[in-house]
Amino acid sequence: MLEKQEKGSIGCPSCGQWVSISASKCEHCGHPNPGFFGYYRYLKMLDGDQFANALLYICGGIYVLSLLIDYSHIRWGLNFGFLGPSNKSLLLLGSGGAIPTILEGSWWTVFTAPLLHASIFHIAFNLMWVAQLAPMVHKFYGFSKLIILYILSGVIGAIATALAGVYLTGFLKGSQLSIGASGAVFGLMGALIVCGQQSGSKVLKDTVWQYAIVGFVYGFIMPNVDNWAHFGGFIGGFLLPRIGWLSYKQKETVSHYIFAVILILASVAALAASVWKGIYVWHLFG
């Protein structure tokens, strides 16, 4: 159990001045609830590495579950799809894309699609990118905004590919079934590029642009890559930090943590809704 701090002082997360842990607002800068109900010391312990580790367990656990649900139809091809779950499993757990999200009306799959992966290589590459980028985003934006930017970028990427899958044709057509955290990963890249632009850090901006360009080129070279999710996630991560509330210049407040928790709960609820509806989809595949 986390022990609540009832007495003592902390450095205000906004101005750094010492303030009582129980103060309703900082007497120096007016920052609301600087002690975060007595639990601020625990928030300070959270970082980008812990975020990446948490995603490893969450996405890894869901990936293993997707294999076990329909183990007799695991894909074993000696290619990028090696050790991939069946479409039945992915639909049950909340695959995104044009068919589930729009045509079948399962709009909540925009939250679950970034949690699913198509193969052992797919999940490994995505989580390696998260491990590389999350500590950088945490350094500039803070832990709560890291969660917000990651989840919302993934959602925007899922929306983009679902819409493109319904309303566009030919080589511009989006995915009918879409999964993977890469939209959220590209969102983190977009957020770091914005931070580099606004802070004047040419090294940060140029380095992450190189990451993004390599990722986009890779997406057009490799087959079965959801480029619309990449593009949508990147645009989301590029635009969201331009909102003052999510800017790297904006110090974290209680509202950021509350919204981050809301997004996490929304993802959990979406996964539950997908499983509930997916039980019926299961029968469509016999």
Secondary structure, DSSP 8 states (H G I E B T S, - for coil): ------SSEEE-TTT--EEETT-SB-TTT--B-TTGGGTHHHHTT--HHHHHHHHHHHHHHHHHHHHHHTGGG-B--SSTTTTB--HHHHHHHT-BSIIIIIIS--TTHHHHGGG--SSHHHHHHHHHHHHHHHHHHHHHH-HHHHHHHHHHHHHHHHHHHHHHHHH--GGG---SSB--SHHHHHHHHHHHHHHHHHHT-HHHHHHHHHHHHHHHHHHHHSTT--HHHHHHHHHHHHHGGGSGGGSTTS---HHHHHHHHHHHHHHHHHHHHHHHHHHHHHGGG-
